[in-house]
């Protein structure tokens, strides 16, 4: 092949290469342009370059140094100098570009010199790539990350991520507000270390089933140890994300349900209080329903037994039997009083008391009650506030608690009675919504006995509940104490653990008045009289019994079984009637109305009311008002005779 043929072949190959190159430039997605270094003029460029940049052929602006977006960084001149000097091979930059048509694009630009065989480069190549969509995706992901991070951080719930080992790899800032721990304090810890021991099994099972995908995730409630040491109630829902390569863990959302649990506990407590109130009401209705008839029968039994004992010699065979009848009737009367005390329906006569003096006066009786093997300690509080209460109720409280303490102590032991002034705040009273905050006098009875377990404590004040053997207790002792304390607007709390003794704390409201009840006068001999008495009783046995007792004391007795007969007797009676002794609840009219009618004829007549009904049943009849003389059934002969003499001797 000659020289000319070789030249023609080379020209054809060069032309083919040029066409191939032009085809490649047309097909590529990257914009490519050749610039004259000195003038910045486009020498050649593919169509893609003009589409991306919006430039026109023969433009003079050099894209190395300028951007149509003033907020976007241009190529660093120092980098350009170093590139043209051969110190760096190329220059790469991303910038926001505004085309002449107003469209905004993000481009990635690579600039490289075209070096000749020797000397400085006359030309340089510019490659541009449209990265607008990539930027949009990245920005969208960044915004999404910011949005979801904000949601997690602002959520009222605690959001945690557990790794494949079950340890906390992330926990939201809300953990500090709800749990008391900084997030950094919980990371790399196993959450089960903070779960209440009683809830550990259920939480472990729920978390395990989620990790093993045997359970899609069911809300689980449990108690979590707060940084301050107390327990909070959480409800957690777990989601398995172990297959997500970006997470590979279990997502747990915890909601604080402590307020809801407290509300549920409050509702349960109110429900229990309602049930207790219903029990008390049922017992009260039962006691009130039978009290009248039962007390009337006991009155007849006690009165006749007492009369018989007075007329039978002590060595008579029937004397002992009558004494047993009398003791049984008295125990029955005490049982009725306990029922009424529990139901808060007993008749009381409250006075202003100094508990220190009242308790001190009972110590001798209490020492006999608990026995010589048990020490009785008395610790009176200084400057004790007064309380308003019936002294007999204090006696009932201490007697019942002392007997229980004695029975709880095996062998030798100690019972301590103590008083103190206390101020109960709202936080303490919340457990007893029936009471209000304020000043209280605390009466404490503490023993060193065997203690009481939690199950027994839950039923302690229920009527007829007892742990004593059959025949050793009625189950009304503590129920009576509870009823008395509640009737006096107080509250009672008990602390006890097996083997650690028992302590009852009774809180009685401080009395507003400061004058105490007068010292009790020593009992005086029972005296009779010769006055005329009008006795009205619809129970024939009690009417006959009353006549016999009062006539034996020398009184003139007019007896009537109905109010109408009583008024008829008074109408035809010649001479004064000094005292009306009447039952309260009777057919035709009650005792108070009878007294008011009798006073029209006998203005100076005095009155003594008696009844076997409960206090609430007779309260609306007006006989429990201050200054009105009242005698609850059953009563002894001595009590009746003494009360009659007291009323007759009272100055009008």
ABEGO torsion letter per residue (X at the ends): XBAAAAAAAAAAAAAAAAAAAAAAAAABABBBBBBBAAAGBBABBBAAAAAAAGBBBGBABBAAABBABAABBBBBAAAAAAAAAGABABBBBBBBBBBAAGBBBBBBBBBBBBBBABEBBABBBBBBBBAAAAAAAAAAAAAAAAAAAAAAAABABBBBBBBAAGBBABBBAAAAAAAGBBAAAABGBBAAAABBAAAAAAAAAAAAAAAAGABAEBBBBBBBBBAAGBBBBBBBBBBBAAABAAAGBBBBBBBBAAAAAAAAAAAAAAAAAAAAAAAAAAAAAAAAAAAAAAAAAAAAAAAAAAAAAAABBAABAAAAAAAAAAAAAAAAAAAAAAAAAAAGABBBBBBBBBAAAAAAAAAAAAAAAAEAABBBBBBBBBGBBBBBBBAAAAAAAAAAAAAAAAAABBEBBBBBBBBBBBBBBAAAAAABAABBBEBBBBBBBBBABAEBBAAAAAAAABBGBBABBBGABAGAAAAAAAAAAAAAGBBBBBBBBBGAEBBBBBBBBBBABABBBBBBBBBBBBBBBABBBBBBBABAAAAAAAAAAAAAAGBBBBBBABAAAAAAAAAABBEBBABBBBBABBBGBBAAAAAAAAAAABAABBBBBBBABBAAAAAAAGAABBGBBBBBOBBBAAAAAAAAAAAAABBX
